[in-house]
Amino acid sequence: MGLKFAERKKIILNILNTENKVEVAKLAERLGVSEVTIRRDLSVMEKQGLLAKTYGGAVKLEQTLLETMHRDKAKKMPKEKEAIAKYAAGLIKDGDVIFLDAGTTTAQIARNLKNRSNITVVTNSILVMLELRTSRNISTILLGGNCRVGSFDLSGPLAEKGIESFRADKALLGTDGMSVDGGVTTGDIYTAKMTELMCRLASDVIIVTDHTKIGKNSFSKYVDIKGIDKLITDKDADKTYLEKIRKIGVEVITV
């Protein structure tokens, strides 16, 4: 007599927890049931919010959500982000120590640094670390800390204590919103403190963001407008609003 659904479900979840994915054919063989039965099991479990079906199997739901969140964010203003990141990378000189925070634009900056040399990158971003992991001539320091479900960054007391050991020539930081009155803000309260420390510990603070974030406020402020040195954005940014930012003393660059 074959295993009941509840027993198969438990085994499938155990495999997902250790391997992050399952395959229909292998499950059918292991559990001694047909592939049709396994597909039906996976469909039921997907409806229960326990996994996400893929072609030929399934993956952990939290993994799928994480990848989807990042993919969706990366799809927004891709040409603008690419141009901004390329220009920002060009500002980095040999011998620089730089901070890169967590974000899709800063990850693109890292991508543009791959073939450079004699640069030290200090970051709390797993994405940045992954971009630079094969770069032999760049020293990449990934700050330790809490890695929350659904995030590609490290934060919390350990990360905050770790970054205080460093001083940087430049901090290149993303944002979820920036305005004259509200400052530079992020929707992630967990990483706001990390970004605030990067601003404090760097000689040159550079904000990299597309035009959709300018003139808007997000949840948590990490620095006043007057606390940044440069803003790099795209040509579609509101020129009148950019002029207000310039008058505060920020160098504004549109690409």
Contacts in CASP RR format, 6 or more apart in sequence:
PFRMAT RR
TARGET T0000
AUTHOR 0000-0000-0000
METHOD contacts of the structure
MODEL  1
MGLKFAERKKIILNILNTENKVEVAKLAERLGVSEVTIRRDLSVMEKQGL
LAKTYGGAVKLEQTLLETMHRDKAKKMPKEKEAIAKYAAGLIKDGDVIFL
DAGTTTAQIARNLKNRSNITVVTNSILVMLELRTSRNISTILLGGNCRVG
SFDLSGPLAEKGIESFRADKALLGTDGMSVDGGVTTGDIYTAKMTELMCR
LASDVIIVTDHTKIGKNSFSKYVDIKGIDKLITDKDADKTYLEKIRKIGV
EVITV
2 31 0 8 1.000
2 32 0 8 1.000
2 33 0 8 1.000
3 11 0 8 1.000
3 31 0 8 1.000
3 32 0 8 1.000
3 33 0 8 1.000
5 41 0 8 1.000
5 44 0 8 1.000
8 31 0 8 1.000
8 33 0 8 1.000
8 38 0 8 1.000
8 41 0 8 1.000
9 41 0 8 1.000
9 45 0 8 1.000
9 50 0 8 1.000
11 30 0 8 1.000
11 31 0 8 1.000
12 22 0 8 1.000
12 27 0 8 1.000
12 41 0 8 1.000
12 42 0 8 1.000
12 45 0 8 1.000
12 51 0 8 1.000
12 58 0 8 1.000
13 45 0 8 1.000
13 50 0 8 1.000
13 51 0 8 1.000
15 22 0 8 1.000
15 27 0 8 1.000
16 22 0 8 1.000
16 51 0 8 1.000
16 58 0 8 1.000
16 59 0 8 1.000
16 60 0 8 1.000
17 60 0 8 1.000
20 59 0 8 1.000
20 60 0 8 1.000
20 63 0 8 1.000
21 54 0 8 1.000
21 57 0 8 1.000
21 58 0 8 1.000
21 59 0 8 1.000
21 60 0 8 1.000
22 42 0 8 1.000
22 51 0 8 1.000
22 57 0 8 1.000
22 58 0 8 1.000
22 59 0 8 1.000
23 56 0 8 1.000
23 57 0 8 1.000
24 35 0 8 1.000
24 38 0 8 1.000
24 39 0 8 1.000
24 42 0 8 1.000
24 56 0 8 1.000
24 57 0 8 1.000
25 35 0 8 1.000
25 56 0 8 1.000
27 38 0 8 1.000
27 57 0 8 1.000
28 34 0 8 1.000
28 35 0 8 1.000
28 37 0 8 1.000
28 38 0 8 1.000
31 38 0 8 1.000
42 51 0 8 1.000
42 53 0 8 1.000
42 57 0 8 1.000
42 58 0 8 1.000
43 53 0 8 1.000
45 51 0 8 1.000
45 58 0 8 1.000
46 52 0 8 1.000
46 53 0 8 1.000
46 58 0 8 1.000
49 61 0 8 1.000
50 61 0 8 1.000
51 58 0 8 1.000
51 59 0 8 1.000
51 60 0 8 1.000
51 61 0 8 1.000
52 58 0 8 1.000
52 59 0 8 1.000
52 60 0 8 1.000
52 61 0 8 1.000
52 64 0 8 1.000
62 149 0 8 1.000
62 150 0 8 1.000
65 150 0 8 1.000
66 149 0 8 1.000
66 150 0 8 1.000
66 151 0 8 1.000
66 152 0 8 1.000
69 150 0 8 1.000
70 104 0 8 1.000
70 127 0 8 1.000
70 152 0 8 1.000
73 103 0 8 1.000
73 104 0 8 1.000
74 81 0 8 1.000
74 104 0 8 1.000
76 210 0 8 1.000
76 212 0 8 1.000
77 210 0 8 1.000
77 211 0 8 1.000
77 212 0 8 1.000
77 234 0 8 1.000
80 210 0 8 1.000
80 211 0 8 1.000
80 234 0 8 1.000
80 236 0 8 1.000
81 104 0 8 1.000
81 105 0 8 1.000
81 108 0 8 1.000
81 210 0 8 1.000
82 108 0 8 1.000
83 234 0 8 1.000
83 255 0 8 1.000
84 105 0 8 1.000
84 108 0 8 1.000
84 208 0 8 1.000
84 209 0 8 1.000
84 210 0 8 1.000
84 232 0 8 1.000
84 233 0 8 1.000
84 234 0 8 1.000
84 255 0 8 1.000
85 105 0 8 1.000
85 106 0 8 1.000
85 108 0 8 1.000
85 109 0 8 1.000
85 111 0 8 1.000
85 112 0 8 1.000
85 208 0 8 1.000
86 108 0 8 1.000
86 112 0 8 1.000
86 255 0 8 1.000
87 232 0 8 1.000
87 253 0 8 1.000
87 255 0 8 1.000
88 109 0 8 1.000
88 112 0 8 1.000
88 172 0 8 1.000
88 206 0 8 1.000
88 208 0 8 1.000
88 232 0 8 1.000
89 109 0 8 1.000
89 112 0 8 1.000
89 113 0 8 1.000
89 116 0 8 1.000
90 112 0 8 1.000
91 170 0 8 1.000
91 206 0 8 1.000
91 230 0 8 1.000
92 98 0 8 1.000
92 113 0 8 1.000
92 116 0 8 1.000
92 119 0 8 1.000
92 170 0 8 1.000
92 172 0 8 1.000
93 169 0 8 1.000
94 116 0 8 1.000
94 117 0 8 1.000
94 118 0 8 1.000
94 119 0 8 1.000
95 118 0 8 1.000
95 119 0 8 1.000
95 120 0 8 1.000
95 169 0 8 1.000
96 119 0 8 1.000
96 120 0 8 1.000
96 168 0 8 1.000
96 169 0 8 1.000
96 170 0 8 1.000
97 119 0 8 1.000
97 120 0 8 1.000
97 122 0 8 1.000
97 166 0 8 1.000
97 167 0 8 1.000
97 168 0 8 1.000
97 169 0 8 1.000
98 119 0 8 1.000
98 120 0 8 1.000
98 121 0 8 1.000
98 122 0 8 1.000
98 168 0 8 1.000
98 169 0 8 1.000
98 170 0 8 1.000
98 171 0 8 1.000
98 172 0 8 1.000
98 202 0 8 1.000
99 122 0 8 1.000
99 123 0 8 1.000
99 163 0 8 1.000
99 166 0 8 1.000
99 168 0 8 1.000
99 170 0 8 1.000
99 171 0 8 1.000
99 172 0 8 1.000
99 173 0 8 1.000
99 198 0 8 1.000
99 201 0 8 1.000
99 202 0 8 1.000
100 106 0 8 1.000
100 109 0 8 1.000
100 110 0 8 1.000
100 121 0 8 1.000
100 122 0 8 1.000
100 123 0 8 1.000
100 125 0 8 1.000
100 128 0 8 1.000
100 172 0 8 1.000
100 173 0 8 1.000
101 123 0 8 1.000
101 124 0 8 1.000
101 125 0 8 1.000
101 153 0 8 1.000
101 171 0 8 1.000
101 172 0 8 1.000
101 173 0 8 1.000
101 174 0 8 1.000
101 191 0 8 1.000
101 194 0 8 1.000
101 195 0 8 1.000
101 198 0 8 1.000
102 123 0 8 1.000
102 124 0 8 1.000
102 125 0 8 1.000
102 126 0 8 1.000
102 127 0 8 1.000
102 128 0 8 1.000
102 151 0 8 1.000
102 152 0 8 1.000
102 153 0 8 1.000
102 188 0 8 1.000
102 191 0 8 1.000
103 125 0 8 1.000
103 127 0 8 1.000
103 152 0 8 1.000
103 153 0 8 1.000
103 174 0 8 1.000
104 127 0 8 1.000
105 174 0 8 1.000
105 208 0 8 1.000
105 209 0 8 1.000
105 210 0 8 1.000
106 123 0 8 1.000
106 125 0 8 1.000
106 127 0 8 1.000
106 128 0 8 1.000
106 172 0 8 1.000
106 173 0 8 1.000
106 174 0 8 1.000
106 208 0 8 1.000
107 125 0 8 1.000
107 127 0 8 1.000
107 128 0 8 1.000
107 131 0 8 1.000
109 172 0 8 1.000
109 208 0 8 1.000
110 121 0 8 1.000
110 123 0 8 1.000
110 125 0 8 1.000
110 127 0 8 1.000
110 128 0 8 1.000
110 131 0 8 1.000
110 132 0 8 1.000
111 131 0 8 1.000
113 119 0 8 1.000
113 121 0 8 1.000
113 132 0 8 1.000
113 135 0 8 1.000
113 138 0 8 1.000
114 131 0 8 1.000
114 132 0 8 1.000
114 134 0 8 1.000
114 135 0 8 1.000
114 138 0 8 1.000
115 135 0 8 1.000
116 135 0 8 1.000
116 137 0 8 1.000
116 138 0 8 1.000
117 137 0 8 1.000
117 138 0 8 1.000
118 137 0 8 1.000
119 137 0 8 1.000
119 138 0 8 1.000
119 139 0 8 1.000
120 138 0 8 1.000
120 139 0 8 1.000
120 140 0 8 1.000
120 141 0 8 1.000
121 128 0 8 1.000
121 132 0 8 1.000
121 138 0 8 1.000
121 139 0 8 1.000
121 140 0 8 1.000
121 141 0 8 1.000
122 141 0 8 1.000
122 143 0 8 1.000
122 163 0 8 1.000
122 166 0 8 1.000
122 168 0 8 1.000
123 129 0 8 1.000
123 140 0 8 1.000
123 141 0 8 1.000
123 142 0 8 1.000
123 143 0 8 1.000
124 142 0 8 1.000
124 143 0 8 1.000
124 144 0 8 1.000
124 145 0 8 1.000
124 153 0 8 1.000
124 154 0 8 1.000
124 155 0 8 1.000
124 159 0 8 1.000
124 163 0 8 1.000
124 191 0 8 1.000
124 194 0 8 1.000
125 152 0 8 1.000
125 153 0 8 1.000
125 154 0 8 1.000
126 142 0 8 1.000
126 147 0 8 1.000
126 152 0 8 1.000
126 153 0 8 1.000
126 154 0 8 1.000
127 152 0 8 1.000
128 140 0 8 1.000
129 140 0 8 1.000
129 142 0 8 1.000
132 138 0 8 1.000
132 140 0 8 1.000
133 140 0 8 1.000
141 166 0 8 1.000
142 154 0 8 1.000
143 154 0 8 1.000
143 158 0 8 1.000
143 159 0 8 1.000
143 162 0 8 1.000
143 163 0 8 1.000
143 194 0 8 1.000
144 154 0 8 1.000
144 158 0 8 1.000
144 159 0 8 1.000
144 162 0 8 1.000
145 154 0 8 1.000
145 155 0 8 1.000
145 156 0 8 1.000
145 157 0 8 1.000
145 158 0 8 1.000
145 159 0 8 1.000
146 154 0 8 1.000
146 155 0 8 1.000
146 156 0 8 1.000
146 158 0 8 1.000
146 159 0 8 1.000
146 190 0 8 1.000
147 153 0 8 1.000
147 154 0 8 1.000
148 155 0 8 1.000
148 190 0 8 1.000
151 188 0 8 1.000
151 190 0 8 1.000
153 188 0 8 1.000
153 190 0 8 1.000
153 191 0 8 1.000
153 194 0 8 1.000
155 190 0 8 1.000
155 191 0 8 1.000
155 193 0 8 1.000
155 194 0 8 1.000
156 190 0 8 1.000
156 193 0 8 1.000
156 194 0 8 1.000
159 194 0 8 1.000
160 193 0 8 1.000
160 194 0 8 1.000
160 197 0 8 1.000
163 194 0 8 1.000
163 197 0 8 1.000
163 198 0 8 1.000
163 201 0 8 1.000
164 197 0 8 1.000
164 201 0 8 1.000
166 201 0 8 1.000
167 201 0 8 1.000
167 202 0 8 1.000
167 203 0 8 1.000
168 198 0 8 1.000
168 201 0 8 1.000
168 202 0 8 1.000
168 203 0 8 1.000
169 202 0 8 1.000
169 203 0 8 1.000
169 204 0 8 1.000
170 202 0 8 1.000
170 203 0 8 1.000
170 204 0 8 1.000
170 205 0 8 1.000
170 206 0 8 1.000
171 198 0 8 1.000
171 199 0 8 1.000
171 201 0 8 1.000
171 202 0 8 1.000
171 204 0 8 1.000
171 205 0 8 1.000
171 206 0 8 1.000
172 206 0 8 1.000
172 208 0 8 1.000
173 184 0 8 1.000
173 195 0 8 1.000
173 198 0 8 1.000
173 199 0 8 1.000
173 205 0 8 1.000
173 206 0 8 1.000
173 207 0 8 1.000
173 208 0 8 1.000
174 186 0 8 1.000
174 195 0 8 1.000
174 207 0 8 1.000
174 208 0 8 1.000
174 209 0 8 1.000
175 184 0 8 1.000
175 185 0 8 1.000
175 186 0 8 1.000
175 207 0 8 1.000
175 209 0 8 1.000
175 213 0 8 1.000
175 218 0 8 1.000
176 185 0 8 1.000
176 186 0 8 1.000
176 187 0 8 1.000
176 188 0 8 1.000
176 213 0 8 1.000
176 218 0 8 1.000
176 219 0 8 1.000
177 184 0 8 1.000
177 185 0 8 1.000
177 186 0 8 1.000
177 209 0 8 1.000
177 213 0 8 1.000
177 214 0 8 1.000
177 215 0 8 1.000
177 216 0 8 1.000
177 217 0 8 1.000
177 218 0 8 1.000
178 184 0 8 1.000
178 185 0 8 1.000
178 207 0 8 1.000
178 209 0 8 1.000
178 213 0 8 1.000
178 214 0 8 1.000
178 215 0 8 1.000
178 216 0 8 1.000
178 225 0 8 1.000
178 231 0 8 1.000
179 185 0 8 1.000
179 214 0 8 1.000
179 215 0 8 1.000
179 216 0 8 1.000
179 217 0 8 1.000
179 225 0 8 1.000
180 215 0 8 1.000
180 225 0 8 1.000
180 241 0 8 1.000
180 244 0 8 1.000
180 245 0 8 1.000
180 248 0 8 1.000
181 217 0 8 1.000
182 217 0 8 1.000
182 221 0 8 1.000
182 225 0 8 1.000
183 217 0 8 1.000
183 221 0 8 1.000
183 223 0 8 1.000
183 224 0 8 1.000
183 225 0 8 1.000
184 207 0 8 1.000
184 221 0 8 1.000
184 222 0 8 1.000
184 223 0 8 1.000
184 224 0 8 1.000
184 225 0 8 1.000
184 228 0 8 1.000
185 217 0 8 1.000
185 218 0 8 1.000
185 219 0 8 1.000
185 220 0 8 1.000
185 221 0 8 1.000
185 222 0 8 1.000
186 192 0 8 1.000
186 195 0 8 1.000
186 218 0 8 1.000
186 219 0 8 1.000
186 220 0 8 1.000
186 222 0 8 1.000
187 218 0 8 1.000
187 219 0 8 1.000
187 220 0 8 1.000
188 219 0 8 1.000
188 220 0 8 1.000
189 219 0 8 1.000
189 220 0 8 1.000
192 220 0 8 1.000
192 221 0 8 1.000
192 222 0 8 1.000
193 222 0 8 1.000
195 222 0 8 1.000
195 223 0 8 1.000
196 222 0 8 1.000
196 223 0 8 1.000
198 205 0 8 1.000
199 205 0 8 1.000
199 222 0 8 1.000
199 223 0 8 1.000
199 227 0 8 1.000
199 228 0 8 1.000
204 229 0 8 1.000
204 230 0 8 1.000
205 223 0 8 1.000
205 227 0 8 1.000
205 228 0 8 1.000
205 229 0 8 1.000
205 230 0 8 1.000
206 228 0 8 1.000
206 229 0 8 1.000
206 230 0 8 1.000
206 231 0 8 1.000
206 232 0 8 1.000
207 228 0 8 1.000
207 230 0 8 1.000
207 231 0 8 1.000
207 232 0 8 1.000
208 232 0 8 1.000
208 233 0 8 1.000
209 231 0 8 1.000
209 232 0 8 1.000
209 233 0 8 1.000
210 233 0 8 1.000
210 234 0 8 1.000
210 236 0 8 1.000
211 233 0 8 1.000
211 234 0 8 1.000
211 236 0 8 1.000
211 237 0 8 1.000
211 238 0 8 1.000
214 233 0 8 1.000
214 237 0 8 1.000
214 238 0 8 1.000
214 241 0 8 1.000
214 242 0 8 1.000
214 245 0 8 1.000
215 238 0 8 1.000
215 241 0 8 1.000
225 245 0 8 1.000
225 248 0 8 1.000
225 250 0 8 1.000
226 248 0 8 1.000
226 249 0 8 1.000
226 250 0 8 1.000
228 250 0 8 1.000
229 250 0 8 1.000
229 251 0 8 1.000
230 250 0 8 1.000
230 251 0 8 1.000
230 252 0 8 1.000
230 253 0 8 1.000
231 242 0 8 1.000
231 245 0 8 1.000
231 250 0 8 1.000
231 251 0 8 1.000
231 252 0 8 1.000
231 253 0 8 1.000
232 253 0 8 1.000
232 254 0 8 1.000
232 255 0 8 1.000
233 242 0 8 1.000
233 252 0 8 1.000
233 253 0 8 1.000
233 254 0 8 1.000
233 255 0 8 1.000
234 254 0 8 1.000
234 255 0 8 1.000
235 254 0 8 1.000
235 255 0 8 1.000
237 254 0 8 1.000
242 252 0 8 1.000
242 254 0 8 1.000
245 252 0 8 1.000
246 252 0 8 1.000
END
